[in-house]
Amino acid sequence: SSLAAGADINAGVRRRFSEAFPRCKVYDSVDAMCADDTLDAIWISTPSRLHADHAVLAASRKKHVIISKPMATTLADAE
C-alpha cells in the first residue's frame, strides 16, 4: 500500500501537499476524498474534535479507517 491522496480545506495546505506528493490526488474535503471509490483506506489525522465524524463518514463509504488518538473527544461520540 502507498499514499494515494490527501484532503484539506486549506488551499495552501493542498498546494504544498501536491508539491510534496505530485502523484497523489488532492481533495478539498474529507467527504470528497471518501467518495473516491478507488481509495480503500483513510488515515484520519484531523483535529481531535473531528475524528469521530470523519471516521463515521469514511466507514459509511466502506473505507477501512485508521485514526490518530483520541478516537473521539467524548464517550458518546466513541460509541
N, C-alpha and C positions, 0 to 999 in steps of 0.2 A: 504494500500500500504506500501511497505517497500523497503529499499535499496537492490538492486539486483546485481549491477555491478558498476565497475569503470574503467576508462581508463586514461592512461598517457603514454607519450613517454619515460619517465624516468624509467628505470628498478628498481632503488632503491625505487622510489615512489610506483611502483606497488607492490613490495615486502612488504613494510610497510602497504599498503592498505590490502593486503592478510592476513597479520598477525593480523591486527585490525578487519577485516571483513572476517573471513575464509569461510563463506557460500556464499560469493559473487563471481561472475565471474569477471575476470580481463582481460582487453584488452590493447594492445599496441598502439591503435589509436582510435580516435573518430569514424572514418569510420568503423573499425571492430566492435565497440560496436553498432553503429547504424544499422549494417547489421544483428544483432541478432533479429530474429522475435519474440522471447519470451519477449522482453522488450517493454513496451508500451509507456514509457515517458523517456525523457532525461533531466537532470538538467545540464545546461551549466554554469560552473564556471571557464572557462579557462581565459587566459589573454584577456583583453578587445578587443584588435585588432583582435582576433579570433572569437569573439561572433557571428558576422553576418554569417561568413562562416559555423560555426558549427551549427547554428540554421537552416540555409537553408539545410544543409546536413541532419540533423535529420528530418526536416519536409518532405524532399524529400523521406525519408524512412518511412513515415506515422507515425512518433512518435509525441506524444504531447511534447511540448517544454516549459521548464521553464528556464529563463535566468537571470543571475545576471545583474545588471546595469553596464554600459550602454548596451542597446540592440545592438548598433553599434557605431563606432567612427566617422562616417560621416553620413550626411543626405542621401547621395546616397546609402550607404550600408544599411541604415534603410529601405529605400524604397524597 
